[in-house]
Amino acid sequence: MKTMMIALAFAGLATTGSAFAQSTTPAQAPAQAPAPVIVAQAGQWVPPDGQTIAPKTRAEVYQDLVKSEQDGQLDYLNRTLYWHH
């Protein structure tokens, strides 16, 4: 019973959320163009600032691994973050 009431409440909120959306008319157009909207596929992470990040090649990932081993970052993570594994 409680589950059904909660589901109905969420359904009601979902349907009324668009009722409060503000529409702009040409007289109310913003002074500058809005930032482009980035649409991500389901399950894909989008950075908080909306900037896309170029994927790294295997060589770049390997270089990062070697660099982190040489400067001690990997050892530090293993001692602090992954100490219980």
C-alpha positions as CSV (number, residue, x, y, z in Angstrom):
1,M,0.0,0.0,0.0
2,K,2.8,2.4,0.9
3,T,4.7,1.5,-2.2
4,M,1.7,2.2,-4.4
5,M,1.2,5.6,-2.7
6,I,4.9,6.5,-3.2
7,A,4.7,5.4,-6.8
8,L,1.6,7.6,-7.4
9,A,3.3,10.5,-5.8
10,F,6.4,10.2,-8.0
11,A,4.2,9.8,-11.1
12,G,2.3,12.9,-10.1
13,L,5.5,14.9,-9.7
14,A,6.9,13.6,-13.0
15,T,3.8,14.7,-14.9
16,T,3.5,18.1,-13.3
17,G,7.2,19.0,-13.5
18,S,6.8,20.2,-17.1
19,A,3.9,22.4,-16.2
20,F,6.2,24.9,-14.5
21,A,8.7,25.1,-17.4
22,Q,9.1,28.7,-18.6
23,S,8.7,29.3,-22.3
24,T,10.6,32.1,-23.9
25,T,9.1,34.3,-26.6
26,P,11.1,36.3,-29.1
27,A,10.7,39.4,-26.8
28,Q,12.2,37.5,-23.9
29,A,15.1,35.9,-25.8
30,P,18.3,35.7,-23.8
31,A,21.1,38.2,-24.5
32,Q,23.6,35.5,-25.4
33,A,23.2,32.0,-26.9
34,P,22.8,29.2,-24.3
35,A,25.5,26.6,-24.0
36,P,25.1,23.6,-26.2
37,V,23.3,20.7,-24.6
38,I,25.3,17.5,-24.5
39,V,23.2,14.4,-24.9
40,A,24.8,11.2,-23.5
41,Q,23.8,7.7,-24.2
42,A,22.3,5.7,-21.3
43,G,25.0,4.8,-18.8
44,Q,27.6,7.1,-20.2
45,W,29.2,9.5,-17.8
46,V,29.1,13.3,-18.5
47,P,31.5,15.6,-16.8
48,P,29.8,18.2,-14.5
49,D,31.0,21.2,-16.5
50,G,29.6,19.7,-19.8
51,Q,32.9,19.6,-21.5
52,T,33.6,16.5,-23.5
53,I,36.8,14.7,-22.8
54,A,38.8,13.1,-25.6
55,P,39.4,9.4,-25.0
56,K,43.0,8.3,-24.5
57,T,44.8,5.8,-26.6
58,R,46.3,2.6,-25.2
59,A,49.8,4.2,-25.5
60,E,48.7,7.3,-23.5
61,V,47.1,5.1,-20.7
62,Y,50.3,3.0,-20.5
63,Q,52.4,6.2,-20.3
64,D,50.3,7.4,-17.4
65,L,50.7,4.0,-15.7
66,V,54.5,4.1,-16.1
67,K,54.6,7.7,-14.9
68,S,52.5,6.9,-11.8
69,E,54.7,4.0,-10.9
70,Q,57.9,6.1,-11.2
71,D,56.7,9.1,-9.1
72,G,55.1,6.9,-6.4
73,Q,51.4,7.7,-7.0
74,L,50.6,4.1,-7.6
75,D,52.3,2.9,-4.4
76,Y,50.5,5.7,-2.5
77,L,47.1,4.6,-3.8
78,N,47.9,0.9,-3.0
79,R,48.9,1.9,0.6
80,T,46.0,4.2,1.3
81,L,43.0,3.6,-0.9
82,Y,43.4,-0.1,-1.6
83,W,45.1,-1.2,1.6
84,H,42.3,-3.7,2.6
85,H,42.4,-5.7,-0.6
